[in-house]
Amino acid sequence: MYKNLAAALAAACCFLSSPFAHAQPAQPPLRVGIVYVAPLGDAGWVHQHELGRQAIEAALPGKVKTTYVENVAEGPDAERVIRDLARQGHQLIITPSFGYMAPTMRVAREFPQVRFESVTGLQRADNVATANARYYEGRYLAGVAAGRMSRSHIAGYVAGFPIPEVLQGINAFTLGMRSVDPAAQVKVVWLNQWFDPGLERDAAMRLMDQGADVLAFHTGSTAVMKAAQDRGRMAVAYHSDMRQVAPDAQIVAVTHRWGDYYVQRARAVLDGSWKSTDTWGGVKDGMIRVGDFGPRVPRAVQDEVLARQQDIAAGRLQPFRAVAADVHDNQGRVVIPRGQALDDGQILRMNWLAEGVQGRVSP
């Protein structure tokens, strides 16, 4: 009897230990959607976010399924696309453009179970997080490089829209340039477009005709870099390394790194820890990097820029701190008193242009 009982128990144990006894229904992958404001290319703003999407796929194989929609204009088109992604079952939607902020908020109210990452947006909700990078830190460093390389003491700056993020970049670039060349001037052309290669190129040509021998830009294509290459001038690459289109013109690149953040946020949705947060990372956090110097940049200039990058990472250097003297805007008003620094709130509300900038906040 006991022998038969032992055999029965052994059989039961074998049955229970079979893979079928513990089989669980497979969890469907997390669906992640991302919306791109311009066509997907080999460099630029959209390219850097595409690298972030690819990082999610690489870090979480089998656990995520990502899709993207490219060249979506800000406004009604963006709202339609974001809503379609939510209706299709995407549980995490990333909207990386300032003009996507309002459409994201409207769709988020309709789909409270969906999480949204509003990149460069300012408005949050329980299911909407905001994230941005301290681009101005890289801009300051690029200004140092541009100041060392310019011979005309004039830089041209092709800008999209006069929002605080862009003003921060222009001002930090100017302060960095004037930290090594007090006579430097920065001429600004506003486009009221994020992506229009033809307009970007025309603006770059106009600025070079006005004496600019170095260029910077806050737009989405490589057109400014190509214009500088064609004219034998120099330029600062933005978003991505652009030496493939401007091998001789590139001074340095200010690159944005979104992969770590996107992977972290996708993991948080998967493990249930996602919360609405506000992230503003910079050099210290690995979200901004300056490097990829061009062949015309002397080693001494490269070393100087990289040393200042380390200073920013360590907190020893803050682009919007007035150290030796007051910082004025280009109307003569004191905007940063000597010995003081702007806090994050003041930087985020920036609505002035620094001394040395030739231009106005309103185009």
Secondary structure, DSSP 8 states (H G I E B T S, - for coil): -HHHHHHHHHHHHHHHTSTTTT-------EEEEEE-SS---SSSHHHHHHHHHHHHHHHSTTTEEEEEE-S--TTHHHHHHHHHHHHTT-SEEEEESGGGHHHHHHHHHH-TTSEEEEET----BTTEEEEEE-HHHHHHHHHHHHHHH-SSSEEEEEES--SHHHHHHHHHHHHHHHHH-TT-EEEEEE-S-S--HHHHHHHHHHHHHTT-SEEEEESSSSHHHHHHHHHT-EEEEEES--TTT-TTTEEEEEEE--HHHHHHHHHHHHHT-----EEEE-TTTTSEEEE---TTS-HHHHHHHHHHHHHHHHTS--TTB--SS-EEBTTS-EEE-TT-B--HHHHHT----BTTEES-S--
